[in-house]
C-alpha cells in the first residue's frame, strides 16, 4: 500500500509527514533551487533527479493556495523547485492569470503535464475557472488525473496530443516534461486532435473567452494552424519559445503568418509589451536551456485587459518609487 503523501504548505513553509531523511532532502532541494536560480536553475533537474534515487517512492502534496493542491513524486527534478517558497513558476503566465481572475474564461491547458496550471486556475484565488487539461502521455495522464481527483475533479482531463488535424502519432522523449510527437516517435501511440476539434466535439463553444496554453514541445505552430476558428474568438494563446531557438520560430510565425498581435513580458518593465520587431527576444531570451512564454491575440477584449493590467503595474511601480 502506497504511503500517504508528504504535505508542504507554500504559504507557511510547513512540511508534514516526512521522515528525517526526507526532511534533509527537502533542505537540499530548496538550497539547490536558491543557488541555481542565479543561473536559471541550470543543472538543478539533474541533481534533484539524482537525489530522488536515494528516496523512497512517495508523493508530495504541495498546497499552492488554500484550495489548490498539486501532487507529484517526491524529489522530481522539474517540480521540486516549488519547495523553494521564493520560486515562481512561469511568471509571465501567472501575471495574466492573476490579472484575469474576474473574467469568465476557460483555460485550455495543452501539454498539461501533471496539471499545475489547471489546479491553480480552477481554484478560488484565481477565479474558479473552467479548465480542460490536455496531456498525451499515459504516465503523465495518470498523475494529471490524480491531481484532478485531489482537487475534487473540478477540471476536465483529456488524453490526446494537439496538432494541426485529427490523427495518431507516437510520443518521443524520456523526460516527463519533454514528451513530444514532433520527433521520430518510438514510444506509445496517442490520438491527435486540433484545437478546433474541441469546438466540433462540443467541448467548448465557438464563441467565448479562452486562455490557451500551448506547451506542446515543438508543435506550437502546428497547433496554431489547427485552431483558426478558436483563435477568432476572444482568445489568447500562450506559447513556449525555447531559449535555444535564436530564430524565434514560434514568435516569428505569430507575427508574420497570423492576424494575432504578439505580446511578451519584458523583464525590464515587468509589462506585457506588444512586439513588432523580434530583436527584443534576443535580449529577453538570455538562457538557452529554458523556455519563454509569448502571447498571441486578435481579441480587442484581451488587448484592453492587458493594457489595464500594464497600467496597474505602472501605478504600483510609481507608488513604490515614491515611498
Secondary structure, DSSP 8 states (H G I E B T S, - for coil): -----EEEETTT--EES--HHHHHHHHHHHHHHHHHGGGTTTTHHHHHHHHHTTS-S-EEEEEEETTEEEEEETT-TTTGGGGSTT--S-HHHHHHHHTTTTS--EEEEET-TTTHHHHHHTSGGGT--EEEEE---HHHHHHHHHHHHHTTT-SEEE--EEESSSEEEE-B-SSTTS-BSSS---S-EEEEEETTHHHHTTSS-SSSEEEEEE--TT-HHHHHHTTTTGGGSEEEEEEEEETT-TT-HHHHHHHHHSS-EEEEEETTTTEEEEES-THHHHHH---TTSEEEEEEE--HHHHHHHHHHHHHHHHHHHHHHH-
